[in-house]
Amino acid sequence: MAYIIKDECIKCGACEPECPVNCITEGDENYVIDPNECIDCGACAAVCPVDAPVPN
């Protein structure tokens, strides 16, 4: 099960460098996780100040 980033994302960028498989990219409105690459590790969720990444 991949993680997704909810609309609460404030585009702080904390999640992107934490991803061990580099599946997080900056989108227009918020950061985006590629569900085909996500390994469901939760590293992004652990560092997010607004709890935007959640299991899908």
For each residue, the residues with C-beta under 8 A, 3 or more apart:
1: 40 55 56
2: 33 35 36 38 40 55 56
3: 33 38 40 42 44 45 53 54 55 56
4: 33 35 53 54 55 56
5: 9 15 24 30 31 32 33 44 52 53
6: 9 52 53 54
7: 29 30 52
8: 50 51 52
9: 5 6 29 30 31 48 50 52
10: 30 49 50 52
11: 26 30 31
12: 49
13: 16 17 26 31
14: 17 18 47 48 49
15: 5 18 19 24 31 43 44 45 47 48 52 53
16: 13 19 24 25 26 31
17: 13 14
18: 14 15 43 44 46 47
19: 15 16 22 23 24 33 43 44
20: 39 41 43
21: 37 38 39
22: 19 37
23: 19 33 34 36 37 38
24: 5 15 16 19 31 32 33 34 44
25: 16 31 32 34
26: 11 13 16 31 32
27: 30 31 32
28:
29: 7 9
30: 5 7 9 10 11 27 52
31: 5 9 11 13 15 16 24 25 26 27 52
32: 5 24 25 26 27
33: 2 3 4 5 19 23 24 37 38 44 53
34: 23 24 25 37 38
35: 2 4 38 56
36: 2 23
37: 21 22 23 33 34
38: 2 3 21 23 33 34 35
39: 20 21
40: 1 2 3 55
41: 20
42: 3 45 46 53
43: 15 18 19 20 46 47
44: 3 5 15 18 19 24 33 47 48 53
45: 3 15 42 48 51 53 54
46: 18 42 43
47: 14 15 18 43 44
48: 9 14 15 44 45 51 52 53
49: 10 12 14
50: 8 9 10
51: 8 45 48 54
52: 5 6 7 8 9 10 15 30 31 48
53: 3 4 5 6 15 33 42 44 45 48
54: 3 4 6 45 51
55: 1 2 3 4 40
56: 1 2 3 4 35
